[in-house]
Amino acid sequence: MARLVGSAETCLWAWSLRLRGAGVRQRAADLGVSVRPFVDEDLPRVLGLLDASLGGGPAGRRPPEFFTWKHLDNPFGRSLLLVAEHDDRLIGLRAFMRWRLAAGDRDLTAVRAVDTATHPDFQGMGVFSRLTRAALDAMEGQVDLVFNTPNGKSGPGYLKLGWREVGRVPVAVRVRRPLRLLTSRRARPGGPAPAPPVAADPAAAALEDADAVAALLGREPTPGGLATPRTVEYLRWRYGAAPLLGYRGVAEERGGELTGLALFRVRPRGGLWESTVAEVLAGGDPVTARRLLRRVAAAAPVDHLTLHAPAGSPLARAARRCGYLPSPAGIRLVANPRTAGIEPDPTRLDAWALSLGDLEVF
């Protein structure tokens, strides 16, 4: 018998789906579509579906180890995964990554609505809505909050299903090559220029000294809003173990003690190359943060760098001193609170204190 992927919590969720998703199953049956939890044996077909509907994704391709890292090895728990079938053909996937958010002295159980795929032959037939409603029914009473950063195509669907618009999280940009940025709308034959060299350690090496990183995390100020709790385990999973994404790290030391750490990756953005600054850990010291941002800038000859820093934070002050300017765009954030009375209110933009690593699609 196929083994259900997940822990005991996931198994309980699967039973919940059977009990409470009957109405959704019946509605799906109108199109001959059935909904069930993901099992190990689905992986090859799921990867084929993702390629057919979404392409190679942020990493450019979707090998099994990337899916395993993202959805099965997450330290917050294995993702809640549903698939849709039609005549034994796998035609839909809904994935909710388990997440944790700290809100003052309270920890919230959250999920991120991430990979969503419907086979092109079945798009526009309500498969996305059926899978999403079934997942919301199944997680009832288990999850405090659902949040995600949808694109323009999927955003309206989430709002129809009860999500609320939070706003656009501002992104700051430091431009290194203004002329290339101005001409980037012109398609470059053969795609972007070759990847620039990166003079920084892999993130796994930067996070190798667990005691030093833990001591640095202990000096981090308490975030002023909803934030992902940083632990050595989390950082090693998110940045050190991520296949294909190529995260790097730069450090600041004083007297042999680790006083700062920045994690980033170099990635193509249209016809340009970007350094995405995912995390800056500087113990609340803007001078250390500024030094780290300069080290990131010196590590790779990219066209521009991007960063998100909560308004008024030491990192925001450091970023301004380093030449980061507000981008005219931002990252769209939506939320669906599943528990009443969450404070701060997750439907307000100023309630969040996320890093760019929390927000970027991976």
C-alpha positions in Angstrom: 0.0 0.0 0.0 1.3 3.5 -0.8 2.9 5.2 2.2 1.5 8.6 3.1 4.3 11.2 3.1 4.5 12.9 6.5 4.6 12.6 10.2 1.8 11.5 12.5 0.5 15.1 12.2 0.3 14.7 8.5 -1.5 11.4 8.9 -4.1 13.0 11.1 -4.5 15.7 8.5 -5.1 13.0 5.9 -7.9 11.5 8.0 -9.3 15.0 8.4 -9.4 15.3 4.7 -11.4 12.1 4.4 -13.9 13.2 7.0 -14.4 16.9 6.1 -13.5 16.9 2.4 -16.4 14.8 1.2 -18.3 17.7 0.0 -15.3 18.9 -2.0 -14.8 15.4 -3.4 -18.4 15.4 -4.6 -18.1 18.7 -6.3 -14.9 17.6 -7.9 -16.7 14.5 -9.1 -18.8 16.6 -11.4 -15.8 16.9 -13.6 -14.6 13.4 -12.8 -11.8 14.8 -10.6 -10.8 13.2 -7.3 -8.7 14.8 -4.5 -6.4 12.9 -2.2 -3.2 13.4 -0.1 0.2 13.1 -1.8 2.1 9.8 -1.4 5.7 9.0 -2.2 5.0 7.2 -5.4 3.4 10.4 -6.8 6.8 12.2 -6.9 7.8 11.5 -10.6 4.3 12.5 -11.8 4.2 15.6 -9.6 7.6 16.8 -11.0 6.3 16.2 -14.5 3.2 18.2 -13.7 5.2 21.1 -12.3 7.4 21.2 -15.4 4.3 21.1 -17.7 2.5 23.9 -15.9 5.2 26.1 -14.3 8.4 25.4 -16.1 11.8 25.0 -14.3 10.9 27.3 -11.4 13.3 29.5 -9.4 16.2 27.0 -9.7 15.7 26.5 -13.4 14.9 22.8 -13.1 13.0 20.6 -10.6 15.0 17.5 -9.6 13.6 15.2 -6.9 16.1 16.4 -4.3 14.8 20.0 -4.6 11.3 18.9 -4.0 12.5 16.7 -1.1 14.4 19.6 0.5 11.6 22.0 0.1 8.6 19.9 1.1 9.9 16.9 3.1 13.0 18.1 5.0 11.6 21.4 6.3 12.4 21.7 10.0 9.0 23.2 10.6 7.4 19.9 9.3 6.5 18.3 6.1 4.3 20.2 3.7 0.6 19.6 3.4 0.3 18.2 -0.1 -2.8 17.4 -2.1 -3.1 16.0 -5.6 -6.0 15.9 -8.1 -6.6 13.0 -10.5 -8.7 12.4 -13.5 -8.9 8.9 -14.9 -5.8 8.0 -13.0 -4.0 10.9 -14.5 -2.4 13.4 -12.0 -3.6 16.8 -13.1 -3.3 19.1 -10.0 -1.1 19.8 -7.0 -1.5 22.0 -4.0 1.4 22.5 -1.6 1.3 24.4 1.7 4.7 24.6 3.4 4.7 24.4 7.1 6.1 27.5 8.8 6.5 29.2 12.1 6.0 32.8 13.0 7.0 34.5 16.3 4.6 37.2 17.5 6.1 38.6 20.7 6.1 35.8 23.2 3.7 33.7 21.1 4.6 31.2 18.3 2.1 30.8 15.5 1.6 27.7 13.5 1.5 28.9 9.9 1.6 27.5 6.3 2.8 29.2 3.1 0.7 28.5 0.0 3.5 27.7 -2.5 3.6 25.3 -5.4 0.3 25.3 -7.2 0.0 23.4 -10.5 -2.9 22.5 -12.8 -2.1 20.6 -16.0 -2.7 22.9 -19.0 -5.5 20.6 -20.3 -7.5 21.2 -17.1 -6.8 24.8 -16.4 -9.9 27.0 -15.9 -12.0 24.1 -14.7 -11.9 24.8 -11.0 -9.2 22.4 -10.0 -7.2 25.1 -8.1 -10.2 26.1 -6.1 -11.2 22.5 -5.3 -7.7 21.6 -4.1 -7.4 24.9 -2.1 -10.8 24.4 -0.4 -10.0 20.8 0.5 -6.7 21.9 2.0 -8.3 24.7 4.1 -10.9 22.2 5.3 -8.2 19.7 6.2 -6.0 22.2 8.2 -9.0 23.6 10.2 -8.0 23.8 13.8 -4.3 23.0 13.1 -3.1 26.2 11.6 -3.3 29.8 12.8 -2.4 31.6 9.6 -1.9 31.0 5.9 0.3 33.5 4.0 2.0 33.8 0.6 3.3 36.1 -2.1 1.1 35.3 -5.2 1.8 36.5 -8.7 -0.7 38.5 -10.8 -2.2 35.3 -12.3 -3.0 33.5 -9.0 -3.7 36.5 -6.8 -7.4 37.0 -7.7 -8.1 33.3 -7.1 -6.8 33.6 -3.5 -8.9 36.7 -2.8 -12.0 34.8 -4.0 -11.2 32.0 -1.6 -11.0 34.2 1.5 -7.4 35.6 1.5 -7.0 39.3 2.3 -4.7 41.7 0.6 -2.0 42.8 3.1 0.0 45.1 0.7 3.3 45.3 -1.1 6.4 44.7 1.0 8.9 47.3 -0.1 12.2 46.2 -1.6 15.3 48.3 -1.7 17.6 48.3 -4.7 21.3 49.3 -5.0 22.1 49.8 -8.7 25.6 49.0 -9.7 25.2 49.4 -13.5 22.6 52.0 -14.3 23.0 51.8 -18.1 22.4 48.1 -18.1 19.4 48.5 -15.9 17.9 51.1 -18.2 18.4 48.9 -21.3 17.4 45.6 -19.7 13.9 45.7 -21.3 15.7 44.8 -24.6 15.9 41.1 -25.0 19.5 39.9 -25.0 20.2 37.1 -27.6 20.9 33.9 -25.8 19.5 35.1 -22.4 21.5 36.9 -19.7 25.3 37.3 -19.7 27.3 34.4 -18.1 27.0 34.2 -14.4 29.5 36.5 -12.6 32.1 35.0 -10.2 31.2 35.1 -6.6 33.9 35.6 -4.0 32.1 34.3 -0.9 31.9 31.0 0.9 28.9 28.7 0.3 26.3 29.3 3.0 26.8 25.8 4.4 30.4 26.7 5.2 29.4 30.1 6.6 27.0 28.3 9.0 29.4 25.5 9.9 30.3 26.8 13.4 27.0 26.2 15.1 28.0 27.6 18.5 29.2 30.9 16.9 26.0 31.3 14.8 23.8 30.5 17.9 25.6 33.1 19.9 25.1 35.6 17.1 21.4 34.8 16.9 21.2 35.3 20.7 22.3 38.9 20.2 19.7 39.6 17.6 17.0 42.1 18.8 13.4 41.0 19.1 11.6 41.7 15.8 8.9 44.3 15.9 6.3 42.2 14.2 5.5 38.7 12.8 8.9 37.1 12.0 10.4 33.7 11.3 12.2 32.4 14.4 15.9 32.1 13.4 17.7 29.0 14.6 20.9 27.3 13.5 18.8 24.4 12.2 16.5 26.7 10.2 19.3 28.7 8.6 21.2 25.5 7.7 18.1 24.1 6.0 16.9 27.3 4.3 20.3 28.4 3.0 23.0 25.8 3.6 21.1 22.7 2.3 19.1 24.4 -0.5 19.9 22.5 -3.8 20.7 24.5 -6.9 20.0 28.0 -5.4 23.7 28.7 -4.6 23.4 30.7 -1.4 26.6 32.3 -0.1 27.7 33.9 3.1 30.0 36.7 4.3 30.9 37.3 7.9 32.2 40.0 10.2 34.4 39.1 13.2 35.9 41.0 16.1 38.5 39.5 18.3 37.8 36.1 16.9 34.1 36.4 17.7 31.4 36.2 15.0 29.7 39.6 15.1 27.8 39.5 11.8 26.6 37.3 9.0 24.9 38.0 5.7 23.4 35.3 3.4 22.7 36.0 -0.2 22.5 34.5 -3.7 23.4 35.6 -7.2 20.6 35.0 -9.6 19.5 36.1 -13.1 16.7 38.7 -13.3 15.6 39.1 -16.9 18.7 40.0 -18.8 20.5 41.2 -15.6 22.3 39.6 -12.7 21.1 40.3 -9.1 22.5 39.7 -5.6 19.5 38.9 -3.5 20.4 39.7 0.2 18.3 37.2 2.0 19.4 37.6 5.7 21.5 40.2 7.5 22.4 39.2 11.1 24.3 42.0 12.8 23.0 42.0 16.4 21.1 45.2 15.8 24.3 47.2 15.1 23.9 49.4 12.0 27.7 49.7 11.6 28.2 45.9 11.4 25.2 45.7 9.0 26.7 48.3 6.8 30.0 46.4 6.7 28.2 43.2 5.7 26.2 44.9 2.9 29.5 46.3 1.6 31.0 42.8 1.7 28.0 41.4 -0.2 28.4 44.1 -2.9 32.1 43.4 -3.3 31.6 39.6 -3.6 30.1 39.6 -7.1 30.1 42.1 -10.0 26.3 42.1 -10.4 24.1 44.7 -12.0 22.1 45.4 -8.9 21.4 44.2 -5.3 18.1 43.8 -3.6 17.1 43.8 0.1 14.2 44.2 2.4 14.6 45.8 5.8 11.7 46.6 8.2 11.1 50.4 8.3 13.1 52.2 11.0 15.3 49.2 11.7 19.1 49.4 12.1 19.4 47.4 8.8 17.2 50.0 7.0 19.5 52.8 8.2 22.6 50.8 7.1 21.0 50.1 3.7 20.4 53.8 3.1 24.0 54.5 3.9 25.1 51.9 1.4 23.1 53.4 -1.5 19.9 51.2 -1.4 16.9 53.1 -2.7 13.2 52.2 -2.6 12.1 50.2 -5.6 8.9 51.4 -7.4 7.6 47.8 -7.1 7.4 45.5 -4.1 6.4 42.0 -3.2 2.7 41.3 -2.9 1.7 39.7 0.4 -1.7 38.1 1.2 -2.9 36.4 4.3 -5.7 34.2 5.5 -5.9 34.1 9.3 -7.4 30.8 10.5 -7.4 31.8 14.2 -9.2 34.9 15.5 -7.5 37.6 17.5 -3.9 37.2 16.2 -1.8 40.1 17.4 -0.3 42.0 15.6 -3.0 41.8 13.0 -1.5 39.8 10.0 -3.8 41.6 7.5 -1.8 44.8 8.2 1.5 45.4 6.4 3.1 47.0 9.4 2.5 43.8 11.4 5.2 41.9 9.5 9.0 41.9 10.1 10.2 39.5 7.4 13.5 39.2 5.6 13.9 39.0 1.8 14.7 35.3 2.4 11.2 34.8 3.9 9.6 36.5 1.0 11.4 35.3 -2.1 9.9 32.4 -4.1 12.0 29.3 -3.9 
